[in-house]
Amino acid sequence: MAGQISPTRSALLASKASLKTASGGADLLKRKRDALIGEFFALVKDALAAREQLSGVSKGAYTSLFGAKAWDSPEAVESLSLAGSGDYAVNMQIENLYGVKVPRISVPERAQAAGFSPINVGARTIQAATDFGGVMEAIVKVAATETKLRRIGEEIKKTSRRVNALEQVVIPGIEDDIRFIRSVLDQREREASYTQKKIKAKIEAKAEQQRANIQAGNHGSAAD
């Protein structure tokens, strides 16, 4: 960059201002990254807990399903599954977390009333249906938590790349410009100082010569 910049005092001031801006931007991005990392690790615990909950309710639900098939027959279980509604509603909002848009998903409380007629439906089949409702809630919770986790992780990577670009490319480039401009300006000042000294020496030598000539003329007049 040094070869593309004009080595003037105004350019030096502009480069110093750019350095200040870049350094401040790097500091802000590092603070953002640190905050996101804190959120990320806190969310990891929630994600692991959600996964553990899903594993637990899934085991219970499949145990209920096997029991329902054994006691109420696979046909009865399949008939009940076909009778249920295929819709599953969730409440989702988008929240801003340090500039990152992440989903906040909640599952409405399940209706206590059954979505089917319990007549001729075994208790174990009803229990299996209830347990799998819990599985759906756990799946939604895992999906919401891991989606949020993934987006925060992506933003951490993006922010880290920006910090590295500023600290390893932009800021060193501006510092090189400043050193280049200062070296040129210092060289110009030395040359100007040397030129001024030479001019001053010539002027003084000329003045001395003129004084000498005047004195010589005065001595010649006195001799006459």
Long-range contacts (C-beta under 8 A, 24 or more apart in sequence): 1-173, 1-174, 1-176, 1-177, 2-176, 2-177, 2-179, 2-180, 5-177, 5-180, 5-181, 7-180, 7-181, 7-184, 7-185, 8-181, 9-185, 11-177, 11-181, 12-178, 12-181, 12-182, 12-185, 15-174, 15-177, 15-178, 15-181, 16-178, 18-174, 19-171, 19-174, 19-175, 19-178, 22-166, 22-170, 22-171, 22-174, 23-171, 25-166, 26-163, 26-166, 26-167, 26-171, 29-159, 29-162, 29-163, 29-166, 30-163, 32-98, 32-99, 32-159, 33-156, 33-159, 33-160, 33-163, 35-98, 36-97, 36-98, 36-100, 36-152, 36-155, 36-156, 36-159, 37-156, 39-97, 39-98, 39-152, 40-149, 40-152, 40-153, 40-156, 43-145, 43-148, 43-149, 43-152, 44-149, 46-145, 47-142, 47-145, 47-146, 47-149, 50-138, 50-141, 50-142, 50-145, 50-146, 51-142, 53-138, 53-141, 54-135, 54-138, 54-139, 54-141, 54-142, 57-131, 57-134, 57-135, 57-138, 58-135, 58-138, 60-131, 60-134, 61-128, 61-131, 61-132, 61-134, 61-135, 64-124, 64-127, 64-128, 64-131, 64-132, 65-128, 65-131, 65-132, 67-124, 67-127, 67-128, 68-122, 68-124, 68-125, 68-127, 68-128, 71-122, 71-124, 72-121, 72-122, 72-124, 72-125, 76-120, 76-121, 76-122, 76-125, 77-125, 77-128, 80-116, 80-121, 80-125, 80-129, 81-129, 83-115, 83-116, 84-115, 84-116, 84-129, 85-115, 88-136, 90-140, 97-152, 98-155, 99-155, 100-151, 100-152, 100-155, 101-151, 102-147, 102-148, 102-151, 102-152, 103-144, 103-147, 103-148, 104-144, 104-148, 105-140, 105-141, 105-143, 105-144, 107-136, 107-137, 107-140, 107-141, 110-137
